[in-house]
Amino acid sequence: MDNFNGRNQLTNSDVKILVVDDREDNLFSIETILEPSRYTIVKARSGRAALKALLHQHDFSLILMDVQMPDMNGFETASLIYQREKLRNIPIIFITANDYGEELIFEGYRMGGVDYIYKPVNPDLLRAKVSVFVELYRKTQELMAQEKRLTESNISLQREIQERKASEEKVRLLNEQLLDNNNYLKALNEDLDRFAYVASHDLQEPLRKIMLFSDRILQKNIVDNDVSLYLQKIVSSSKRMENLIDDLLRFSRHNTHPTDFTLIDLNKVVSDVLQDVEVDIEKKKAMVKFNSLPEIWGIPILIHQLFLNLVNNAIKFSKQNVPPEININSELVVENDSSSISRKQQGLRYQRITIRDNGIGFDASYSEEIFRVFKRLNSYHEYNGSGIGLSICKKIVETHNGSISAESVPGQGSTFMIELPEEQLFPR
């Protein structure tokens, strides 16, 4: 099969025929008869020369061998040839000048011969018989090539089946792992909801006592004006905290629902936030400016937390010895405004709220990363915090079908842009 690639049929020049005869004229005669067919002819002057040729190459289509040769006749040579496994399938046609009896003819067939040709050789008969065995060799090679291709295809198919089974098993294991993770997260969320409810519920009792005793002190009129003012702030803050706890209790009992949304005045939200951070504002002499903020539909506790986190951030990440300046503004985002953040509810009007500060800022390449959980751009030794504030902001905004982004230049402050729909579309 050295010259057969399994796709193109063998040409006559690919066919090799070994001619064995002790006489040069006989070799020349046979070669001349077969020359028109353009076979590749290999000649040997003796049985030993034939065996030597077969040691180096075994892809012969046919052997034409003279019976009468000195030292080793054709039958003996055929017997030695067929002792080798690789040579047993090469057909041998004996060429003889004698008309042997049946016993000698049988001996030739027993040695592996397939036919006889008698001298003087008939050229047409020789060409016809050679062409038959050449065609047989060609068909055999084609079948062997097809068998090889089928074997390779079977191996490839088996490998593909094994890989597919391995992939299916991997997918099955991943699905099992995903189900386990989902069950774990579900249990974790349930535990978290229970914890939030219990924690919020338990906070109400000490808060009520703070409000009760502060109110009693105010009613006795035994404190000066400054203390009275502080007590009033305690009572006011406690009431806001009580409202927040009530909201948290309601929110912890179930997932977000259309009934959680209500019309919110962002001016009041920001005012409440500024009262919550009043101590930090006074400590850093911060200045917060806002006016004419819009109303939106949202979940009060979450919107309050959103602005609280962003204002806290602006105060926290301020420059040393430079009072923080925070400006909160809003504008209506129209549908054809190409600069607007991508819409989540088409057809709604969005309010873009910007919170701009004069703080330390950050590299613009981190504008996406800062919203990841526990992502910190500054050392916790310099600025306290858990690193989840902005990730919570992003989650709150997404819960309201809005978007949040940030722009900044190191040393020149930051601007956070929030887009929230004025209304919410809920499925009926």
C-alpha positions in Angstrom: 0.0 0.0 0.0 3.0 2.3 -0.3 1.7 3.9 -3.4 -2.1 3.8 -2.6 -3.7 6.5 -0.5 -7.1 4.9 -0.2 -8.8 7.6 -2.3 -7.3 7.5 -5.8 -7.3 4.2 -7.8 -3.9 2.6 -8.4 -2.4 3.5 -11.8 -0.5 0.9 -13.8 2.8 2.6 -12.9 1.9 1.9 -9.2 1.7 -1.8 -10.0 4.9 -3.8 -9.4 5.5 -7.2 -10.9 8.5 -9.4 -10.0 9.7 -11.5 -12.9 12.1 -14.4 -12.0 14.0 -16.3 -14.7 17.6 -17.4 -15.1 17.8 -16.4 -18.8 18.2 -12.7 -19.7 16.4 -13.1 -23.0 13.3 -14.5 -21.3 13.3 -11.6 -18.8 13.6 -9.1 -21.7 10.8 -10.9 -23.6 8.3 -10.7 -20.7 9.2 -7.1 -20.0 8.7 -6.2 -23.7 5.3 -7.9 -23.7 4.1 -6.0 -20.6 5.7 -2.7 -21.6 2.5 -1.2 -23.2 0.7 -1.6 -19.8 3.5 0.6 -18.1 3.8 -1.7 -15.1 6.8 -1.4 -12.9 8.9 -4.5 -13.7 11.5 -5.8 -11.2 13.7 -8.6 -12.6 15.6 -11.4 -10.8 18.0 -13.9 -12.4 17.5 -16.6 -9.7 15.4 -17.8 -6.8 17.9 -16.3 -4.3 17.9 -13.0 -6.2 14.1 -13.0 -6.0 14.2 -13.7 -2.2 16.7 -10.9 -1.8 14.4 -8.5 -3.7 11.4 -9.5 -1.5 13.4 -8.8 1.6 13.4 -5.1 0.8 10.0 -4.7 -0.8 6.9 -6.8 -0.5 4.2 -4.7 -2.3 4.3 -6.7 -5.5 1.0 -7.3 -7.3 2.2 -10.5 -9.0 5.2 -12.8 -9.4 6.0 -14.4 -12.7 8.4 -17.3 -12.0 10.2 -19.7 -14.2 10.0 -23.3 -12.9 13.4 -24.6 -14.3 16.2 -22.6 -12.7 19.6 -23.9 -11.5 20.4 -24.3 -7.7 16.8 -23.5 -6.7 13.8 -24.1 -8.9 10.6 -22.2 -9.0 8.7 -24.5 -6.7 11.4 -24.3 -4.0 11.6 -20.6 -4.3 7.7 -20.3 -4.0 7.8 -22.4 -0.8 10.4 -20.1 0.8 8.5 -17.0 -0.3 5.3 -18.2 1.3 7.0 -18.9 4.6 7.0 -15.2 5.3 3.7 -13.8 6.6 3.9 -10.5 4.6 4.4 -12.4 1.3 1.7 -15.0 1.5 -0.9 -13.0 -0.4 1.3 -12.3 -3.5 0.0 -14.6 -6.3 2.6 -16.6 -8.3 2.2 -17.6 -12.0 4.6 -20.3 -13.0 6.2 -20.2 -16.4 7.5 -23.4 -17.8 8.6 -25.0 -21.1 7.5 -28.5 -20.1 4.0 -30.0 -20.1 4.1 -31.5 -16.6 1.9 -34.2 -15.5 -0.9 -33.7 -13.0 1.3 -34.5 -10.0 3.8 -31.8 -10.7 1.1 -29.3 -11.6 -0.6 -30.1 -8.3 2.8 -29.6 -6.6 2.9 -26.1 -8.0 -0.5 -25.2 -6.8 0.3 -26.7 -3.4 3.4 -24.4 -3.2 1.1 -21.4 -3.7 1.0 -21.0 -7.4 -2.2 -19.7 -8.9 -1.7 -20.4 -12.6 0.6 -21.7 -15.3 1.9 -20.2 -18.6 3.7 -22.4 -21.0 6.6 -21.4 -23.2 6.8 -20.1 -25.8 4.7 -17.4 -24.1 1.6 -16.2 -25.9 1.8 -12.4 -25.4 -2.0 -11.9 -25.5 -2.5 -14.7 -22.9 0.2 -13.3 -20.7 -1.2 -9.8 -20.8 -4.7 -11.1 -20.1 -3.8 -13.2 -17.1 -1.6 -10.4 -15.7 -4.4 -7.9 -16.1 -6.8 -10.2 -14.1 -4.4 -10.4 -11.2 -3.5 -6.8 -11.3 -7.2 -5.9 -11.2 -7.7 -8.3 -8.3 -4.8 -6.6 -6.5 -6.2 -3.2 -7.2 -9.6 -4.2 -5.7 -7.9 -5.8 -2.7 -6.0 -2.6 -2.0 -9.2 -0.6 -2.3 -11.0 -2.9 0.2 -8.0 -2.7 2.6 -8.0 1.1 2.4 -11.8 1.2 3.0 -11.3 -1.1 6.0 -8.6 1.2 7.3 -10.9 4.2 6.9 -13.8 2.4 8.6 -11.5 1.4 11.5 -10.3 5.0 11.9 -13.9 6.2 11.7 -15.0 3.7 14.3 -12.1 4.8 16.6 -13.0 8.5 16.0 -16.7 7.7 16.7 -15.9 5.8 19.9 -13.7 8.7 21.0 -16.5 11.2 20.3 -19.0 9.0 22.1 -16.7 8.8 25.1 -16.1 12.6 25.0 -19.9 13.2 24.7 -20.5 10.9 27.7 -17.9 12.7 29.7 -19.4 16.1 28.7 -22.9 14.8 29.6 -21.6 13.6 33.0 -19.9 16.9 33.6 -23.1 18.8 32.8 -25.0 16.5 35.1 -22.6 17.1 37.9 -22.7 20.9 37.3 -26.5 20.8 37.3 -26.5 18.9 40.6 -24.0 21.4 42.0 -26.2 24.3 40.7 -29.3 22.7 42.4 -27.3 22.3 45.6 -26.1 25.9 45.4 -29.7 27.2 44.7 -31.0 25.2 47.7 -28.2 26.6 49.8 -28.9 30.2 48.7 -32.6 29.8 49.2 -32.0 28.6 52.7 -29.5 31.4 53.3 -32.0 34.0 52.0 -34.7 32.6 54.3 -32.3 32.7 57.3 -31.3 36.3 56.3 -34.9 37.3 56.1 -35.7 35.8 59.5 -32.6 37.5 61.0 -33.6 40.9 59.5 -37.1 40.5 60.8 -35.9 39.5 64.3 -33.2 42.1 64.5 -35.6 44.9 63.3 -38.3 43.7 65.7 -35.9 43.7 68.7 -34.6 47.2 67.8 -38.1 48.6 68.4 -38.2 48.0 72.2 -35.0 50.0 73.1 -36.0 52.7 70.5 -39.4 53.1 72.2 -37.7 53.6 75.6 -35.4 56.3 74.1 -38.4 58.2 72.7 -40.4 57.7 76.0 -37.7 58.9 78.4 -36.6 61.8 76.1 -40.2 63.0 75.9 -40.7 62.8 79.7 -37.5 64.9 80.2 -38.9 67.5 77.8 -42.3 67.6 79.6 -40.7 68.3 83.0 -39.1 71.6 81.7 -36.0 71.0 83.8 -33.4 71.5 81.1 -32.0 74.6 79.4 -32.7 75.5 75.8 -29.6 73.7 74.3 -30.4 70.5 76.0 -34.0 70.8 75.0 -33.0 71.2 71.4 -30.8 68.1 71.6 -33.6 66.1 73.2 -35.9 67.2 70.4 -33.4 66.0 67.8 -33.2 62.7 69.7 -36.9 62.3 69.6 -37.1 63.3 65.9 -34.3 61.0 64.9 -35.8 58.2 66.9 -39.1 58.6 65.1 -37.3 58.5 61.7 -35.5 55.4 62.9 -38.8 53.8 64.0 -40.2 54.5 60.5 -37.1 52.9 58.9 -37.5 49.9 61.1 -41.1 49.5 60.2 -40.2 49.7 56.5 -37.4 47.2 57.0 -39.8 44.8 58.8 -42.2 45.0 55.9 -39.4 44.6 53.3 -37.9 41.6 55.1 -41.2 39.7 55.1 -41.5 39.2 51.3 -39.8 39.9 48.0 -40.3 43.2 46.1 -43.9 43.7 45.2 -45.8 46.5 43.4 -47.5 47.4 46.7 -44.0 48.3 48.1 -43.8 51.2 45.8 -45.1 54.6 46.6 -44.7 58.2 45.5 -41.5 59.6 47.0 -40.5 63.2 47.3 -36.7 63.2 46.8 -36.4 66.6 48.5 -37.7 65.0 51.7 -35.5 62.0 51.3 -32.4 64.1 51.0 -33.5 66.3 54.0 -33.9 63.2 56.1 -30.5 61.9 55.0 -28.8 65.2 56.0 -30.3 64.9 59.4 -28.9 61.3 59.7 -25.4 62.5 58.9 -25.7 65.8 60.7 -22.8 65.0 63.0 -20.4 64.2 60.1 -21.5 67.3 58.3 -20.7 69.5 61.3 -17.4 67.7 61.9 -16.1 68.2 58.4 -18.0 71.5 57.8 -19.6 70.0 54.7 -21.9 72.0 52.5 -24.7 70.1 50.7 -26.8 71.9 48.1 -30.0 70.6 46.5 -33.3 72.0 45.3 -36.4 71.2 43.2 -35.7 67.4 43.2 -38.5 65.4 41.6 -41.0 62.9 42.8 -40.6 59.2 41.8 -42.3 55.9 42.5 -40.0 53.8 44.7 -39.5 51.8 47.9 -38.9 54.4 50.6 -36.5 52.5 52.7 -34.3 51.6 49.7 -34.3 55.1 48.2 -33.4 56.5 51.6 -30.5 54.0 51.8 -29.4 54.9 48.3 -29.0 58.6 49.0 -27.6 57.9 52.5 -24.8 55.7 51.0 -23.9 58.2 48.3 -23.9 61.3 50.6 -21.9 59.3 53.2 -19.4 58.4 50.4 -19.0 62.0 49.3 -18.3 63.2 52.9 -16.0 60.2 53.7 -13.8 60.5 50.7 -13.1 64.2 51.0 -9.7 65.9 50.8 -7.9 66.7 54.0 -8.5 70.2 55.4 -10.9 70.9 52.5 -14.6 71.2 53.5 -16.7 68.8 51.3 -19.0 70.4 48.8 -21.9 68.2 47.6 -24.3 69.3 44.9 -27.4 67.2 44.1 -29.3 68.1 40.9 -31.8 66.5 38.6 -33.0 66.7 35.0 -35.6 65.0 32.9 -34.2 62.5 30.5 -36.0 62.6 27.1 -36.2 59.5 24.9 -33.9 60.9 22.2 -31.1 61.9 24.6 -28.2 60.0 23.3 -26.1 60.6 26.4 -28.7 58.9 28.7 -28.1 55.5 30.2 -29.7 52.5 28.6 -33.4 52.2 29.3 -34.9 49.2 31.1 -38.6 50.2 30.7 -39.1 51.7 27.3 -41.6 54.5 27.1 -41.2 55.9 30.6 -39.8 59.2 31.6 -36.6 59.0 33.6 -35.1 61.4 36.1 -31.4 61.7 36.1 -30.0 62.7 39.5 -26.4 63.7 39.8 -24.5 63.8 43.0 -21.2 65.8 42.5 -18.5 66.3 45.1 -15.0 67.9 45.4 -13.4 64.9 47.0 -10.3 62.8 46.3 -11.9 61.2 43.2 -10.6 58.0 41.6 -9.1 56.8 38.3 -11.8 56.6 35.6 -10.6 53.0 34.7 -12.3 51.9 37.9 -15.7 53.4 37.1 -17.2 49.9 36.7 -15.3 48.1 39.4 -16.4 50.4 42.2 -19.9 48.9 42.1 -18.6 45.3 42.8 -19.1 43.8 46.2 -16.2 44.4 48.6 -14.2 46.4 46.0 -12.1 49.1 47.7 -9.9 51.6 45.9 -8.5 53.0 49.2 -6.9 51.3 52.2 -9.2 50.6 55.1 -6.5 52.2 57.3 -7.3 55.6 55.6 -11.0 55.3 55.1 -13.3 53.0 57.1 -16.1 51.0 55.5 -17.0 47.5 54.3 -16.7 48.0 50.6 -20.3 47.1 49.9 -21.9 50.5 50.0 -21.8 51.2 46.2 -22.7 47.6 45.4 -25.9 48.1 47.5 -26.6 51.3 45.6 -26.4 49.5 42.3 -28.7 46.7 43.6 -31.2 49.3 44.8 -31.2 51.2 41.5 -31.6 47.9 39.5 -34.6 47.0 41.8 -36.2 50.2 40.6 -35.5 49.5 36.9 -32.9 52.2 36.8 -29.2 52.7 36.2 -26.2 54.1 38.0 -22.8 55.1 36.8 -19.8 57.2 37.9 -17.3 59.7 36.5 -14.2 60.9 38.2 -10.7 62.4 37.9 -8.2 61.8 40.7 -8.0 64.9 42.9 -10.9 66.6 41.2 -13.9 64.9 42.8 -16.5 62.5 41.6 -20.0 62.5 40.0 -22.5 59.8 40.4 -25.4 59.7 38.0 -28.6 57.8 38.8 -31.5 57.3 36.4 -34.8 56.4 37.9 -38.2 56.1 36.2 -40.8 58.6 37.4 -43.3 55.7 37.3 -43.0 51.9 37.4 -44.6 49.5 35.0 -45.8 46.3 36.7 -47.3 43.2 35.0 -51.1 43.0 35.5 
